[in-house]
Amino acid sequence: MRVAIIGMGTAGVSILRQLESHSYFKELDIDVYDDPQNMGQGVPFQNDSSQLLINLPSKDMSLNFNDAAEFFKWYENQNQFKFDNATYLPRFVFGHYMKSYLEKFDQEYDNIHLITEKATEMYLEQGFEKDAKIQYFVCTNHQQEACRQYDYVFLTVGTMAYHDPYHLKGLKGYIKSPYPTYETLNDVKDTDNIAIIGTGLSSLDVIRYVVKHHPNLPITATSRHGEFPSVRGNMIDITLKHITKENFDKILRSHFGVVPLESMIRLFEKECETYDIPLEALIHRKVGDPIKDLKYDLAHPEILGVFQSLLETIKENMNWIWNSLSLQDQEAFMKKYMPILKANSNPMPPRTARLLIEEIEIGHVVVKKGLEDVRYENEEYVFEYPDQGEPDYYNVVINATGPKTQLKDLDDDDAFIVDIANRQIVQAHPMGGIQIVPETNQVISPRHGTLPHLIAIGQITNGINQARNGVNMIVRQSVQAVESLYAFHQENR
Ligand SMILES: Cc1cc2nc3c(=O)[nH]c(=O)nc-3n(C[C@H](O)[C@H](O)[C@H](O)COP(=O)(O)OP(=O)(O)OC[C@H]3O[C@@H](n4cnc5c(N)ncnc54)[C@H](O)[C@@H]3O)c2cc1C
């Protein structure tokens, strides 16, 4: 059977690992696609500054579904990278751990072929006879001759390009994406005044790099709310007692097949009561001063850890939770509750919080909120705040507003996804990303219906897999997707 994996980051390598672990593996012929730089490492775990840390303790994040500590063991057994504090290792180290599997497999097996190019087009062919199988063609370089035929395709292309909320892309001094952070200052003069738009996780990454390497300080980090993510507390094991499939099934049966948002929230409140989480106090704990907010989190690792662990467990189960809601309730959830979920999940390591406090206190970083508009005038960026008379001026702007989630916002930076949407192979999900079957990750095409052998995993599925694209959740989806591939293979041998 001919298999393609398009995109060799976390999801792609994870799929390959699952494929390799099966006794029928040698019966597959596998092509994997990515550019030479990202092949095996992906974007979040690419080579970058060692200050950028993974957001889970090293012992809790791995590509092995049955061994969360596999990455840490790999780290301990190699000599290339060594760090004094390995509790949260740099992200690029995780990238090398992933890549080590790709390299090992590539050397060991002749049924894996690395194609060091990005896919540019994909199209389908299906004969007219009854039960005719769909064949998938993946192409590179926009050349028909460069198209290869497959029975099974994994679409693991990662995050979409960054938002450009103020339409500044292409202007001099505008850095459209903060990664790799060590390239952000390539064309920046020592005297330039720098602002970073966004105060989320990628903003933290770039702040830490720029503050250490740019002489003209302070730099400004600004956004509408000016709030940083929370700080990781002491995580615990959680067993959900109220948000369970059984309880959801009961509600679905009495509510025409959906779980009303209020019912879900009531169950969530009960979970909080079970774990003695002071929900109201925690969600309203921020006072709007970044130093006070970070210090509060650092001082309350126990209760925050329990809250974050609960949210993390809910995210792991988000596929059936999220897809039990009606579309209207999903929209209501996004407005009312998603900001709370976002602010309290994917927390930063305590070490990052301490560093940030230090940089703000010594005046290297200024955090601003209430950003209303950014314009480019006379070769300068003008930042407007409604409660500030005069605007602020900068020469360089680093965009850390996060990746796009909606297909309608994509442009040439995501040409492959635009292409397959244009060919009606994929279609937009109203909540973001593309339509897939939640249980199986099979793509739902507007032209061909459900495509059983086109499997999408990762950020591109964010409408269905809301908040469910961390490493461990991607691995879980890969395990199940590969089981389905082998079930099909066995039936057709
Ligand atoms: C900055 C950042 C930090 C993160 N840190 C963590 C963390 O610490 N822990 C955690 O659990 N999660 C983290 N995440 C979440 C993260 O999204 C996932 O963990 C994971 O890396 C995503 O895997 P992926 O395979 O979907 O994407 P990626 O790992 O980025 O892989 C996608 C790959 O597809 C390739 N590609 C794109 N288009 C094409 C094409 N047309 N043809 C061929 N190849 C293509 C890209 O080059 C890339 O290599 C982080 C995310 C970001 C953005």
The ligand as an ORCA input file, in Angstrom:
! r2SCAN-3c Opt
* xyz 0 1
  C       5.491     28.019     19.338
  C       4.777     26.800     19.758
  C       5.210     26.100     20.856
  C       4.554     24.940     21.244
  N       5.007     24.257     22.337
  C       4.386     23.128     22.708
  C       4.857     22.378     23.817
  O       5.828     22.742     24.454
  N       4.179     21.250     24.158
  C       3.082     20.822     23.467
  O       2.512     19.795     23.819
  N       2.624     21.516     22.414
  C       3.235     22.647     22.019
  N       2.765     23.364     20.967
  C       1.573     22.909     20.266
  C       2.020     22.360     18.917
  O       1.156     22.889     17.962
  C       2.072     20.871     18.840
  O       2.640     20.359     19.960
  C       2.808     20.280     17.636
  O       4.134     20.634     17.492
  C       2.077     20.521     16.373
  O       2.458     19.495     15.523
  P       2.071     19.484     14.009
  O       2.624     18.235     13.448
  O       0.629     19.743     13.854
  O       2.853     20.749     13.424
  P       4.412     20.899     13.143
  O       5.178     20.162     14.167
  O       4.713     22.298     12.901
  O       4.587     20.111     11.762
  C       4.006     20.511     10.565
  C       5.018     20.332      9.465
  O       4.358     20.389      8.214
  C       5.229     21.016      7.299
  N       4.435     21.484      6.174
  C       3.595     22.532      6.095
  N       3.061     22.623      4.856
  C       3.565     21.596      4.145
  C       3.415     21.163      2.799
  N       2.622     21.807      1.944
  N       4.106     20.069      2.386
  C       4.922     19.404      3.236
  N       5.106     19.781      4.519
  C       4.436     20.859      4.965
  C       5.906     22.102      8.115
  O       7.125     22.492      7.498
  C       6.111     21.390      9.446
  O       7.355     20.772      9.537
  C       3.423     24.499     20.539
  C       2.991     25.224     19.433
  C       3.652     26.358     19.039
  C       3.162     27.125     17.829
*
